[in-house]
Amino acid sequence: MTRAWNTPIFMVAFVYFVADAVFSYVTRPITVWMARQRLLQRARLWVASLPPYPSLVLYFGTDHHP
């Protein structure tokens, strides 16, 4: 039974990774342009200057209450 699932799961994963690669290729110029914007450069510098735990809070957020 598990062998029957291998091919469909492989195909779904393959389609997902191909779609991700195409999307990344298409959005690359937009992300480069956004990174050059002054506001985002200042935000990046601010986040980079934070110590480890405050930057971890930015990553995970604070509203993880069930």
PQR file with spaces between the fields and no chain letter, atoms N, CA, C, O and H, PARSE charges and radii, in Angstrom:
ATOM       1  N    MET     1       0.818   -1.198    0.000 -0.4000 1.5000
ATOM       2  CA   MET     1       0.000    0.000    0.000 -0.0000 2.0000
ATOM       3  C    MET     1       0.859    1.258    0.000  0.5500 1.7000
ATOM       4  O    MET     1       0.522    2.239   -0.662 -0.5500 1.4000
ATOM       5  N    THR     2       1.966    1.237    0.737 -0.4000 1.5000
ATOM       6  CA   THR     2       2.799    2.429    0.790 -0.0000 2.0000
ATOM       7  C    THR     2       3.488    2.689   -0.550  0.5500 1.7000
ATOM       8  O    THR     2       3.748    3.840   -0.900 -0.5500 1.4000
ATOM       9  H    THR     2       2.240    0.439    1.275  0.4000 1.0000
ATOM      10  N    ARG     3       3.784    1.627   -1.301 -0.4000 1.5000
ATOM      11  CA   ARG     3       4.399    1.812   -2.618 -0.0000 2.0000
ATOM      12  C    ARG     3       3.449    2.518   -3.574  0.5500 1.7000
ATOM      13  O    ARG     3       3.888    3.238   -4.469 -0.5500 1.4000
ATOM      14  H    ARG     3       3.573    0.692   -1.017  0.4000 1.0000
ATOM      15  N    ALA     4       2.175    2.318   -3.392 -0.4000 1.5000
ATOM      16  CA   ALA     4       1.180    2.958   -4.251 -0.0000 2.0000
ATOM      17  C    ALA     4       1.162    4.465   -4.046  0.5500 1.7000
ATOM      18  O    ALA     4       0.788    5.211   -4.951 -0.5500 1.4000
ATOM      19  H    ALA     4       1.817    1.732   -2.664  0.4000 1.0000
ATOM      20  N    TRP     5       1.559    4.911   -2.878 -0.4000 1.5000
ATOM      21  CA   TRP     5       1.577    6.346   -2.587 -0.0000 2.0000
ATOM      22  C    TRP     5       2.879    7.017   -3.005  0.5500 1.7000
ATOM      23  O    TRP     5       2.917    8.243   -3.109 -0.5500 1.4000
ATOM      24  H    TRP     5       1.862    4.305   -2.143  0.4000 1.0000
ATOM      25  N    ASN     6       3.928    6.274   -3.244 -0.4000 1.5000
ATOM      26  CA   ASN     6       5.222    6.880   -3.558 -0.0000 2.0000
ATOM      27  C    ASN     6       5.189    7.730   -4.826  0.5500 1.7000
ATOM      28  O    ASN     6       5.701    8.850   -4.821 -0.5500 1.4000
ATOM      29  H    ASN     6       3.896    5.278   -3.159  0.4000 1.0000
ATOM      30  N    THR     7       4.613    7.240   -5.888 -0.4000 1.5000
ATOM      31  CA   THR     7       4.600    7.985   -7.147 -0.0000 2.0000
ATOM      32  C    THR     7       3.764    9.259   -7.054  0.5500 1.7000
ATOM      33  O    THR     7       4.246   10.314   -7.467 -0.5500 1.4000
ATOM      34  H    THR     7       4.197    6.330   -5.893  0.4000 1.0000
ATOM      35  N    PRO     8       2.537    9.216   -6.533 -0.5600 1.5000
ATOM      36  CA   PRO     8       1.780   10.473   -6.428  0.2800 2.0000
ATOM      37  C    PRO     8       2.448   11.497   -5.505  0.5500 1.7000
ATOM      38  O    PRO     8       2.437   12.693   -5.796 -0.5500 1.4000
ATOM      39  N    ILE     9       3.014   11.042   -4.424 -0.4000 1.5000
ATOM      40  CA   ILE     9       3.687   11.978   -3.512 -0.0000 2.0000
ATOM      41  C    ILE     9       4.915   12.570   -4.189  0.5500 1.7000
ATOM      42  O    ILE     9       5.179   13.765   -4.057 -0.5500 1.4000
ATOM      43  H    ILE     9       3.023   10.070   -4.188  0.4000 1.0000
ATOM      44  N    PHE    10       5.664   11.748   -4.910 -0.4000 1.5000
ATOM      45  CA   PHE    10       6.816   12.247   -5.640 -0.0000 2.0000
ATOM      46  C    PHE    10       6.388   13.282   -6.680  0.5500 1.7000
ATOM      47  O    PHE    10       7.048   14.310   -6.830 -0.5500 1.4000
ATOM      48  H    PHE    10       5.449   10.777   -5.017  0.4000 1.0000
ATOM      49  N    MET    11       5.302   13.027   -7.392 -0.4000 1.5000
ATOM      50  CA   MET    11       4.830   13.956   -8.419 -0.0000 2.0000
ATOM      51  C    MET    11       4.380   15.280   -7.808  0.5500 1.7000
ATOM      52  O    MET    11       4.667   16.343   -8.358 -0.5500 1.4000
ATOM      53  H    MET    11       4.766   12.192   -7.269  0.4000 1.0000
ATOM      54  N    VAL    12       3.685   15.226   -6.692 -0.4000 1.5000
ATOM      55  CA   VAL    12       3.251   16.451   -6.018 -0.0000 2.0000
ATOM      56  C    VAL    12       4.469   17.247   -5.561  0.5500 1.7000
ATOM      57  O    VAL    12       4.509   18.466   -5.728 -0.5500 1.4000
ATOM      58  H    VAL    12       3.451   14.363   -6.246  0.4000 1.0000
ATOM      59  N    ALA    13       5.450   16.578   -4.993 -0.4000 1.5000
ATOM      60  CA   ALA    13       6.666   17.271   -4.555 -0.0000 2.0000
ATOM      61  C    ALA    13       7.409   17.868   -5.741  0.5500 1.7000
ATOM      62  O    ALA    13       7.907   18.991   -5.659 -0.5500 1.4000
ATOM      63  H    ALA    13       5.418   15.588   -4.857  0.4000 1.0000
ATOM      64  N    PHE    14       7.487   17.132   -6.839 -0.4000 1.5000
ATOM      65  CA   PHE    14       8.168   17.624   -8.037 -0.0000 2.0000
ATOM      66  C    PHE    14       7.475   18.876   -8.580  0.5500 1.7000
ATOM      67  O    PHE    14       8.137   19.862   -8.903 -0.5500 1.4000
ATOM      68  H    PHE    14       7.082   16.220   -6.906  0.4000 1.0000
ATOM      69  N    VAL    15       6.163   18.837   -8.679 -0.4000 1.5000
ATOM      70  CA   VAL    15       5.410   20.000   -9.175 -0.0000 2.0000
ATOM      71  C    VAL    15       5.602   21.185   -8.235  0.5500 1.7000
ATOM      72  O    VAL    15       5.764   22.316   -8.694 -0.5500 1.4000
ATOM      73  H    VAL    15       5.625   18.035   -8.417  0.4000 1.0000
ATOM      74  N    TYR    16       5.586   20.943   -6.938 -0.4000 1.5000
ATOM      75  CA   TYR    16       5.785   22.014   -5.970 -0.0000 2.0000
ATOM      76  C    TYR    16       7.159   22.666   -6.149  0.5500 1.7000
ATOM      77  O    TYR    16       7.256   23.893   -6.178 -0.5500 1.4000
ATOM      78  H    TYR    16       5.454   20.024   -6.565  0.4000 1.0000
ATOM      79  N    PHE    17       8.208   21.874   -6.266 -0.4000 1.5000
ATOM      80  CA   PHE    17       9.550   22.436   -6.395 -0.0000 2.0000
ATOM      81  C    PHE    17       9.749   23.154   -7.730  0.5500 1.7000
ATOM      82  O    PHE    17      10.444   24.168   -7.785 -0.5500 1.4000
ATOM      83  H    PHE    17       8.130   20.878   -6.242  0.4000 1.0000
ATOM      84  N    VAL    18       9.158   22.650   -8.789 -0.4000 1.5000
ATOM      85  CA   VAL    18       9.244   23.336  -10.078 -0.0000 2.0000
ATOM      86  C    VAL    18       8.499   24.666  -10.013  0.5500 1.7000
ATOM      87  O    VAL    18       9.005   25.683  -10.488 -0.5500 1.4000
ATOM      88  H    VAL    18       8.594   21.826   -8.745  0.4000 1.0000
ATOM      89  N    ALA    19       7.307   24.666   -9.430 -0.4000 1.5000
ATOM      90  CA   ALA    19       6.543   25.908   -9.290 -0.0000 2.0000
ATOM      91  C    ALA    19       7.296   26.913   -8.422  0.5500 1.7000
ATOM      92  O    ALA    19       7.303   28.108   -8.720 -0.5500 1.4000
ATOM      93  H    ALA    19       6.897   23.840   -9.043  0.4000 1.0000
ATOM      94  N    ASP    20       7.924   26.440   -7.357 -0.4000 1.5000
ATOM      95  CA   ASP    20       8.709   27.318   -6.491 -0.0000 2.0000
ATOM      96  C    ASP    20       9.889   27.917   -7.246  0.5500 1.7000
ATOM      97  O    ASP    20      10.180   29.104   -7.091 -0.5500 1.4000
ATOM      98  H    ASP    20       7.918   25.470   -7.115  0.4000 1.0000
ATOM      99  N    ALA    21      10.563   27.129   -8.048 -0.4000 1.5000
ATOM     100  CA   ALA    21      11.701   27.630   -8.818 -0.0000 2.0000
ATOM     101  C    ALA    21      11.258   28.670   -9.847  0.5500 1.7000
ATOM     102  O    ALA    21      11.923   29.691  -10.024 -0.5500 1.4000
ATOM     103  H    ALA    21      10.327   26.165   -8.173  0.4000 1.0000
ATOM     104  N    VAL    22      10.147   28.416  -10.519 -0.4000 1.5000
ATOM     105  CA   VAL    22       9.641   29.379  -11.507 -0.0000 2.0000
ATOM     106  C    VAL    22       9.216   30.666  -10.809  0.5500 1.7000
ATOM     107  O    VAL    22       9.536   31.756  -11.283 -0.5500 1.4000
ATOM     108  H    VAL    22       9.607   27.587  -10.376  0.4000 1.0000
ATOM     109  N    PHE    23       8.510   30.557   -9.706 -0.4000 1.5000
ATOM     110  CA   PHE    23       8.074   31.740   -8.968 -0.0000 2.0000
ATOM     111  C    PHE    23       9.268   32.541   -8.465  0.5500 1.7000
ATOM     112  O    PHE    23       9.258   33.770   -8.540 -0.5500 1.4000
ATOM     113  H    PHE    23       8.250   29.671   -9.321  0.4000 1.0000
ATOM     114  N    SER    24      10.293   31.868   -7.955 -0.4000 1.5000
ATOM     115  CA   SER    24      11.495   32.564   -7.479 -0.0000 2.0000
ATOM     116  C    SER    24      12.201   33.283   -8.624  0.5500 1.7000
ATOM     117  O    SER    24      12.692   34.398   -8.452 -0.5500 1.4000
ATOM     118  H    SER    24      10.301   30.870   -7.894  0.4000 1.0000
ATOM     119  N    TYR    25      12.251   32.650   -9.785 -0.4000 1.5000
ATOM     120  CA   TYR    25      12.889   33.264  -10.948 -0.0000 2.0000
ATOM     121  C    TYR    25      12.123   34.512  -11.392  0.5500 1.7000
ATOM     122  O    TYR    25      12.730   35.521  -11.752 -0.5500 1.4000
ATOM     123  H    TYR    25      11.852   31.743   -9.925  0.4000 1.0000
ATOM     124  N    VAL    26      10.815   34.443  -11.367 -0.4000 1.5000
ATOM     125  CA   VAL    26       9.991   35.563  -11.813 -0.0000 2.0000
ATOM     126  C    VAL    26      10.049   36.720  -10.819  0.5500 1.7000
ATOM     127  O    VAL    26      10.088   37.880  -11.228 -0.5500 1.4000
ATOM     128  H    VAL    26      10.322   33.624  -11.074  0.4000 1.0000
ATOM     129  N    THR    27      10.056   36.425   -9.537 -0.4000 1.5000
ATOM     130  CA   THR    27      10.016   37.490   -8.527 -0.0000 2.0000
ATOM     131  C    THR    27      11.391   38.033   -8.153  0.5500 1.7000
ATOM     132  O    THR    27      11.472   38.992   -7.385 -0.5500 1.4000
ATOM     133  H    THR    27      10.024   35.482   -9.205  0.4000 1.0000
ATOM     134  N    ARG    28      12.457   37.462   -8.659 -0.4000 1.5000
ATOM     135  CA   ARG    28      13.807   37.923   -8.311 -0.0000 2.0000
ATOM     136  C    ARG    28      14.026   39.404   -8.615  0.5500 1.7000
ATOM     137  O    ARG    28      14.541   40.104   -7.743 -0.5500 1.4000
ATOM     138  H    ARG    28      12.391   36.683   -9.283  0.4000 1.0000
ATOM     139  N    PRO    29      13.671   39.933   -9.794 -0.5600 1.5000
ATOM     140  CA   PRO    29      13.875   41.361  -10.040  0.2800 2.0000
ATOM     141  C    PRO    29      13.093   42.254   -9.074  0.5500 1.7000
ATOM     142  O    PRO    29      13.556   43.332   -8.702 -0.5500 1.4000
ATOM     143  N    ILE    30      11.917   41.801   -8.676 -0.4000 1.5000
ATOM     144  CA   ILE    30      11.116   42.592   -7.736 -0.0000 2.0000
ATOM     145  C    ILE    30      11.793   42.631   -6.369  0.5500 1.7000
ATOM     146  O    ILE    30      11.840   43.684   -5.733 -0.5500 1.4000
ATOM     147  H    ILE    30      11.540   40.925   -8.978  0.4000 1.0000
ATOM     148  N    THR    31      12.312   41.506   -5.916 -0.4000 1.5000
ATOM     149  CA   THR    31      12.964   41.483   -4.610 -0.0000 2.0000
ATOM     150  C    THR    31      14.258   42.297   -4.612  0.5500 1.7000
ATOM     151  O    THR    31      14.591   42.928   -3.609 -0.5500 1.4000
ATOM     152  H    THR    31      12.274   40.650   -6.433  0.4000 1.0000
ATOM     153  N    VAL    32      14.981   42.288   -5.717 -0.4000 1.5000
ATOM     154  CA   VAL    32      16.195   43.105   -5.817 -0.0000 2.0000
ATOM     155  C    VAL    32      15.822   44.578   -5.756  0.5500 1.7000
ATOM     156  O    VAL    32      16.481   45.357   -5.067 -0.5500 1.4000
ATOM     157  H    VAL    32      14.711   41.775   -6.531  0.4000 1.0000
ATOM     158  N    TRP    33      14.768   44.965   -6.472 -0.4000 1.5000
ATOM     159  CA   TRP    33      14.324   46.358   -6.448 -0.0000 2.0000
ATOM     160  C    TRP    33      13.883   46.762   -5.045  0.5500 1.7000
ATOM     161  O    TRP    33      14.227   47.845   -4.571 -0.5500 1.4000
ATOM     162  H    TRP    33      14.233   44.332   -7.032  0.4000 1.0000
ATOM     163  N    MET    34      13.120   45.890   -4.379 -0.4000 1.5000
ATOM     164  CA   MET    34      12.651   46.207   -3.028 -0.0000 2.0000
ATOM     165  C    MET    34      13.810   46.339   -2.046  0.5500 1.7000
ATOM     166  O    MET    34      13.769   47.181   -1.149 -0.5500 1.4000
ATOM     167  H    MET    34      12.841   45.011   -4.764  0.4000 1.0000
ATOM     168  N    ALA    35      14.830   45.523   -2.207 -0.4000 1.5000
ATOM     169  CA   ALA    35      15.973   45.575   -1.302 -0.0000 2.0000
ATOM     170  C    ALA    35      16.735   46.889   -1.435  0.5500 1.7000
ATOM     171  O    ALA    35      17.389   47.325   -0.488 -0.5500 1.4000
ATOM     172  H    ALA    35      14.863   44.839   -2.936  0.4000 1.0000
ATOM     173  N    ARG    36      16.657   47.511   -2.585 -0.4000 1.5000
ATOM     174  CA   ARG    36      17.364   48.781   -2.802 -0.0000 2.0000
ATOM     175  C    ARG    36      16.607   49.988   -2.269  0.5500 1.7000
ATOM     176  O    ARG    36      17.172   51.079   -2.188 -0.5500 1.4000
ATOM     177  H    ARG    36      16.126   47.157   -3.355  0.4000 1.0000
ATOM     178  N    GLN    37      15.354   49.818   -1.907 -0.4000 1.5000
ATOM     179  CA   GLN    37      14.567   50.946   -1.423 -0.0000 2.0000
ATOM     180  C    GLN    37      15.091   51.395   -0.061  0.5500 1.7000
ATOM     181  O    GLN    37      15.450   50.577    0.786 -0.5500 1.4000
ATOM     182  H    GLN    37      14.895   48.931   -1.973  0.4000 1.0000
ATOM     183  N    ARG    38      15.126   52.698    0.123 -0.4000 1.5000
ATOM     184  CA   ARG    38      15.713   53.277    1.329 -0.0000 2.0000
ATOM     185  C    ARG    38      15.017   52.806    2.614  0.5500 1.7000
ATOM     186  O    ARG    38      15.681   52.486    3.601 -0.5500 1.4000
ATOM     187  H    ARG    38      14.835   53.362   -0.565  0.4000 1.0000
ATOM     188  N    LEU    39      13.701   52.766    2.598 -0.4000 1.5000
ATOM     189  CA   LEU    39      12.969   52.349    3.793 -0.0000 2.0000
ATOM     190  C    LEU    39      13.315   50.919    4.182  0.5500 1.7000
ATOM     191  O    LEU    39      13.524   50.632    5.361 -0.5500 1.4000
ATOM     192  H    LEU    39      13.161   53.025    1.797  0.4000 1.0000
ATOM     193  N    LEU    40      13.378   50.025    3.211 -0.4000 1.5000
ATOM     194  CA   LEU    40      13.684   48.631    3.516 -0.0000 2.0000
ATOM     195  C    LEU    40      15.146   48.446    3.916  0.5500 1.7000
ATOM     196  O    LEU    40      15.455   47.561    4.714 -0.5500 1.4000
ATOM     197  H    LEU    40      13.209   50.259    2.253  0.4000 1.0000
ATOM     198  N    GLN    41      16.044   49.258    3.380 -0.4000 1.5000
ATOM     199  CA   GLN    41      17.448   49.180    3.800 -0.0000 2.0000
ATOM     200  C    GLN    41      17.570   49.572    5.271  0.5500 1.7000
ATOM     201  O    GLN    41      18.292   48.931    6.034 -0.5500 1.4000
ATOM     202  H    GLN    41      15.793   49.977    2.731  0.4000 1.0000
ATOM     203  N    ARG    42      16.858   50.631    5.661 -0.4000 1.5000
ATOM     204  CA   ARG    42      16.903   51.061    7.056 -0.0000 2.0000
ATOM     205  C    ARG    42      16.309   50.004    7.972  0.5500 1.7000
ATOM     206  O    ARG    42      16.836   49.757    9.056 -0.5500 1.4000
ATOM     207  H    ARG    42      16.271   51.151    5.041  0.4000 1.0000
ATOM     208  N    ALA    43      15.214   49.377    7.547 -0.4000 1.5000
ATOM     209  CA   ALA    43      14.601   48.318    8.359 -0.0000 2.0000
ATOM     210  C    ALA    43      15.544   47.126    8.478  0.5500 1.7000
ATOM     211  O    ALA    43      15.660   46.536    9.553 -0.5500 1.4000
ATOM     212  H    ALA    43      14.785   49.579    6.666  0.4000 1.0000
ATOM     213  N    ARG    44      16.226   46.763    7.377 -0.4000 1.5000
ATOM     214  CA   ARG    44      17.174   45.648    7.416 -0.0000 2.0000
ATOM     215  C    ARG    44      18.327   45.946    8.370  0.5500 1.7000
ATOM     216  O    ARG    44      18.744   45.075    9.134 -0.5500 1.4000
ATOM     217  H    ARG    44      16.132   47.242    6.505  0.4000 1.0000
ATOM     218  N    LEU    45      18.836   47.166    8.327 -0.4000 1.5000
ATOM     219  CA   LEU    45      19.922   47.542    9.231 -0.0000 2.0000
ATOM     220  C    LEU    45      19.463   47.502   10.693  0.5500 1.7000
ATOM     221  O    LEU    45      20.215   47.093   11.578 -0.5500 1.4000
ATOM     222  H    LEU    45      18.497   47.873    7.706  0.4000 1.0000
ATOM     223  N    TRP    46      18.226   47.929   10.931 -0.4000 1.5000
ATOM     224  CA   TRP    46      17.697   47.904   12.295 -0.0000 2.0000
ATOM     225  C    TRP    46      17.569   46.474   12.803  0.5500 1.7000
ATOM     226  O    TRP    46      17.981   46.171   13.922 -0.5500 1.4000
ATOM     227  H    TRP    46      17.615   48.261   10.212  0.4000 1.0000
ATOM     228  N    VAL    47      17.005   45.605   11.989 -0.4000 1.5000
ATOM     229  CA   VAL    47      16.838   44.204   12.396 -0.0000 2.0000
ATOM     230  C    VAL    47      18.204   43.549   12.581  0.5500 1.7000
ATOM     231  O    VAL    47      18.387   42.767   13.514 -0.5500 1.4000
ATOM     232  H    VAL    47      16.671   45.852   11.079  0.4000 1.0000
ATOM     233  N    ALA    48      19.155   43.850   11.718 -0.4000 1.5000
ATOM     234  CA   ALA    48      20.492   43.260   11.839 -0.0000 2.0000
ATOM     235  C    ALA    48      21.206   43.727   13.093  0.5500 1.7000
ATOM     236  O    ALA    48      22.078   43.025   13.605 -0.5500 1.4000
ATOM     237  H    ALA    48      19.006   44.486   10.960  0.4000 1.0000
ATOM     238  N    SER    49      20.849   44.904   13.597 -0.4000 1.5000
ATOM     239  CA   SER    49      21.516   45.420   14.789 -0.0000 2.0000
ATOM     240  C    SER    49      20.935   44.858   16.084  0.5500 1.7000
ATOM     241  O    SER    49      21.502   45.071   17.156 -0.5500 1.4000
ATOM     242  H    SER    49      20.141   45.475   13.181  0.4000 1.0000
ATOM     243  N    LEU    50      19.815   44.147   15.999 -0.4000 1.5000
ATOM     244  CA   LEU    50      19.189   43.610   17.213 -0.0000 2.0000
ATOM     245  C    LEU    50      19.975   42.422   17.754  0.5500 1.7000
ATOM     246  O    LEU    50      20.594   41.679   16.992 -0.5500 1.4000
ATOM     247  H    LEU    50      19.355   43.974   15.129  0.4000 1.0000
ATOM     248  N    PRO    51      19.948   42.247   19.081 -0.5600 1.5000
ATOM     249  CA   PRO    51      20.526   41.041   19.668  0.2800 2.0000
ATOM     250  C    PRO    51      19.704   39.809   19.263  0.5500 1.7000
ATOM     251  O    PRO    51      18.625   39.953   18.688 -0.5500 1.4000
ATOM     252  N    PRO    52      20.204   38.603   19.556 -0.5600 1.5000
ATOM     253  CA   PRO    52      19.535   37.393   19.067  0.2800 2.0000
ATOM     254  C    PRO    52      18.083   37.222   19.515  0.5500 1.7000
ATOM     255  O    PRO    52      17.226   36.914   18.686 -0.5500 1.4000
ATOM     256  N    TYR    53      17.786   37.412   20.789 -0.4000 1.5000
ATOM     257  CA   TYR    53      16.429   37.127   21.261 -0.0000 2.0000
ATOM     258  C    TYR    53      15.387   38.111   20.741  0.5500 1.7000
ATOM     259  O    TYR    53      14.311   37.667   20.340 -0.5500 1.4000
ATOM     260  H    TYR    53      18.482   37.662   21.463  0.4000 1.0000
ATOM     261  N    PRO    54      15.637   39.417   20.721 -0.5600 1.5000
ATOM     262  CA   PRO    54      14.643   40.310   20.111  0.2800 2.0000
ATOM     263  C    PRO    54      14.413   40.023   18.622  0.5500 1.7000
ATOM     264  O    PRO    54      13.287   40.152   18.142 -0.5500 1.4000
ATOM     265  N    SER    55      15.449   39.642   17.895 -0.4000 1.5000
ATOM     266  CA   SER    55      15.239   39.305   16.484 -0.0000 2.0000
ATOM     267  C    SER    55      14.454   38.005   16.346  0.5500 1.7000
ATOM     268  O    SER    55      13.713   37.832   15.378 -0.5500 1.4000
ATOM     269  H    SER    55      16.364   39.537   18.284  0.4000 1.0000
ATOM     270  N    LEU    56      14.607   37.095   17.296 -0.4000 1.5000
ATOM     271  CA   LEU    56      13.825   35.862   17.298 -0.0000 2.0000
ATOM     272  C    LEU    56      12.345   36.168   17.522  0.5500 1.7000
ATOM     273  O    LEU    56      11.479   35.524   16.930 -0.5500 1.4000
ATOM     274  H    LEU    56      15.209   37.235   18.082  0.4000 1.0000
ATOM     275  N    VAL    57      12.058   37.142   18.369 -0.4000 1.5000
ATOM     276  CA   VAL    57      10.673   37.555   18.602 -0.0000 2.0000
ATOM     277  C    VAL    57      10.084   38.136   17.316  0.5500 1.7000
ATOM     278  O    VAL    57       8.916   37.895   17.010 -0.5500 1.4000
ATOM     279  H    VAL    57      12.761   37.665   18.850  0.4000 1.0000
ATOM     280  N    LEU    58      10.871   38.894   16.566 -0.4000 1.5000
ATOM     281  CA   LEU    58      10.386   39.413   15.291 -0.0000 2.0000
ATOM     282  C    LEU    58      10.051   38.277   14.338  0.5500 1.7000
ATOM     283  O    LEU    58       9.076   38.354   13.591 -0.5500 1.4000
ATOM     284  H    LEU    58      11.820   39.090   16.814  0.4000 1.0000
ATOM     285  N    TYR    59      10.849   37.234   14.361 -0.4000 1.5000
ATOM     286  CA   TYR    59      10.644   36.110   13.447 -0.0000 2.0000
ATOM     287  C    TYR    59       9.396   35.303   13.813  0.5500 1.7000
ATOM     288  O    TYR    59       8.588   34.973   12.944 -0.5500 1.4000
ATOM     289  H    TYR    59      11.642   37.171   14.967  0.4000 1.0000
ATOM     290  N    PHE    60       9.245   34.992   15.083 -0.4000 1.5000
ATOM     291  CA   PHE    60       8.139   34.142   15.513 -0.0000 2.0000
ATOM     292  C    PHE    60       6.898   34.934   15.892  0.5500 1.7000
ATOM     293  O    PHE    60       5.801   34.377   15.922 -0.5500 1.4000
ATOM     294  H    PHE    60       9.901   35.260   15.789  0.4000 1.0000
ATOM     295  N    GLY    61       7.045   36.203   16.178 -0.4000 1.5000
ATOM     296  CA   GLY    61       5.891   37.006   16.602 -0.0000 2.0000
ATOM     297  C    GLY    61       5.566   36.769   18.060  0.5500 1.7000
ATOM     298  O    GLY    61       6.216   35.968   18.731 -0.5500 1.4000
ATOM     299  H    GLY    61       7.936   36.656   16.153  0.4000 1.0000
ATOM     300  N    THR    62       4.555   37.470   18.544 -0.4000 1.5000
ATOM     301  CA   THR    62       4.201   37.359   19.948 -0.0000 2.0000
ATOM     302  C    THR    62       2.803   36.814   20.159  0.5500 1.7000
ATOM     303  O    THR    62       2.453   36.508   21.299 -0.5500 1.4000
ATOM     304  H    THR    62       4.027   38.121   17.999  0.4000 1.0000
ATOM     305  N    ASP    63       1.983   36.674   19.126 -0.4000 1.5000
ATOM     306  CA   ASP    63       0.607   36.214   19.275 -0.0000 2.0000
ATOM     307  C    ASP    63       0.455   34.758   18.898  0.5500 1.7000
ATOM     308  O    ASP    63      -0.200   34.432   17.908 -0.5500 1.4000
ATOM     309  H    ASP    63       2.268   36.923   18.200  0.4000 1.0000
ATOM     310  N    HIS    64       1.057   33.884   19.681 -0.4000 1.5000
ATOM     311  CA   HIS    64       0.932   32.447   19.441 -0.0000 2.0000
ATOM     312  C    HIS    64       0.140   31.793   20.572  0.5500 1.7000
ATOM     313  O    HIS    64       0.536   30.765   21.120 -0.5500 1.4000
ATOM     314  H    HIS    64       1.589   34.150   20.485  0.4000 1.0000
ATOM     315  N    HIS    65      -0.988   32.419   20.903 -0.4000 1.5000
ATOM     316  CA   HIS    65      -1.820   31.859   21.956 -0.0000 2.0000
ATOM     317  C    HIS    65      -2.904   30.987   21.331  0.5500 1.7000
ATOM     318  O    HIS    65      -3.549   31.400   20.367 -0.5500 1.4000
ATOM     319  H    HIS    65      -1.310   33.254   20.458  0.4000 1.0000
ATOM     320  N    PRO    66      -3.111   29.797   21.865 -0.5600 1.5000
ATOM     321  CA   PRO    66      -4.142   28.915   21.297  0.2800 2.0000
ATOM     322  C    PRO    66      -5.546   29.423   21.518  0.5500 1.7000
ATOM     323  O    PRO    66      -6.508   28.782   21.094 -0.5500 1.4000
